[in-house]
Every structure is written in C-alpha cells, then in structure tokens.
Amino acid sequence: MDLSFYEREADGSRYFSVMKSRNNRTPTHFHNAMEIIAVTEGKERVVINGDERVLSAGEIGICNSLDVHYYDVVGESAVTVVMLSEEYTARYKEFFGGRLPNFLPAGGAAEELLALIETLYARQGGNRLVLSGYVDVFLGTLHDAAPPDMRAGADFPRAAEILRYLDDNFAEKLTLRSVADRFGYSANYFSALFNRFTGMHFRDYLNRLRISRTARLLESGKRVADVLSECGFESPNTYYRAAKKWKS
C-alpha cells in the first residue's frame, strides 16, 4: 500500500478487493471504504481508532468508513482482507445505518462470515452482478452477527479529517502545535491522541508521508533539490535523517 495514509484508491468507484497475505504489516491509513480483516492463522495485532487487539485465528476486525487503522504481525500469521467501496455498502447503510463494532470474536457467526469471505475471494473478477449479491449476503450476515452502534463515533472523531489535511498539506511548514490549534486541541492532548490512533508520533508520521511522496517524485526524473523542497524538506540533511530513521 502507498504510504500516503489516505488510501485514495480504495475510494474509487465500485472498488472491491479480497486479498490474502502472510505476516501482514500495514501502516496507519484510512478511507471511505469498509475494510474487514479476518485472521485465518496465528495472531495479528489490529488497531482501529486507537483500540488495540491481538486477534487470533477465527477472529475478525471491522473498519467502518473513515476509521483510522493499522496492522502488525505477532509471530506468524495469515489474514484475508476485504475492501468494499461505498457503492457496495450503500444498501447496508440505507437499511441499517450506525457503526459496526470493530471486533468480532471467533466461533458462531464468525465462522459463517469466514466462509462467505472465501466465497467473495473466489468470485472477485467474475460477474459483477453476482458478486454484488454475495456482498449483500455477507453484509446482511455481518449485521446479524454484530448489530451496529447507533451512538456517536470514536473518541477522536476528527482523526480522518486531520490525516486528510496532512495528506493534502504535507509540504507546508506544519508543526504539532499548528495542526492542534487548527483543529481546536491543546498540543499535549492532540499529541497523545495522535500517537494512540496512528501508533506514531506526529513528526514521524509527517516525515513518513513526505518520504513516500519524495520517492515517487524522484522516479519522475526531477532534480533532487526540487523534489525535497516540494515535499517539505528544508535541506538534504533533514531528508536523509528522516529517511534513515524511517528505514531503521
């Protein structure tokens, strides 16, 4: 996944993906699409809106639209990740609304959902009308297994808005205090919440974002000095220090 954190591709028209992977490590990101991660082997660390769980085989993590989330492996693991754009989830939202709980324990309904995920995996790339029907069955089953919460959202309700702001303005001279002020938080409170929701300090997150964009622009053949300036690095030394820290 692109380290731009706002995963724009997942917000494309009728975006649908079912991906199997081993030892999945996915950095902090968010999108309008619904994302479901099902652990099929081992253990996976899943953090959604700052709520951290270590999921074992048969357990499921559910990311609602704009939930901020990231994954990390615990030992060895195998997972299947389902991505459903708003076009696929519109009927669910029309019928039920609310926010699905972020975690579903193993057994019972989870087993049925895991079987349906395997069906979605096998059907992707086929007849889109048939696929849409299976998605409806999956979402209906998910609703019955985990009724939505109709109350307000997470403790940090503007998290996705803040990350989108960073995605759009990463080249500016941003500081933790300036961003906290912009969104109405004290610097200390904002710092603690940001670290909880993203698993990173503000400066580290911003530098990773800038490094990701720098790498893409360097591939275009632009001058290094121009690229670094365009991505918010004040000097080559600033970039090299940030890149060294990120790689370590």
Beta strands, then each sheet from edge to edge (+ up, - down):
strand 1: 16-22
strand 2: 26-29
strand 3: 34-48
strand 4: 51-56
strand 5: 60-63
strand 6: 69-84
strand 7: 103-104
sheet 1: 1+ 6- 2+
sheet 2: 1+ 6- 3+ 4-
sheet 3: 1+ 6- 3+ 5- 7+
end
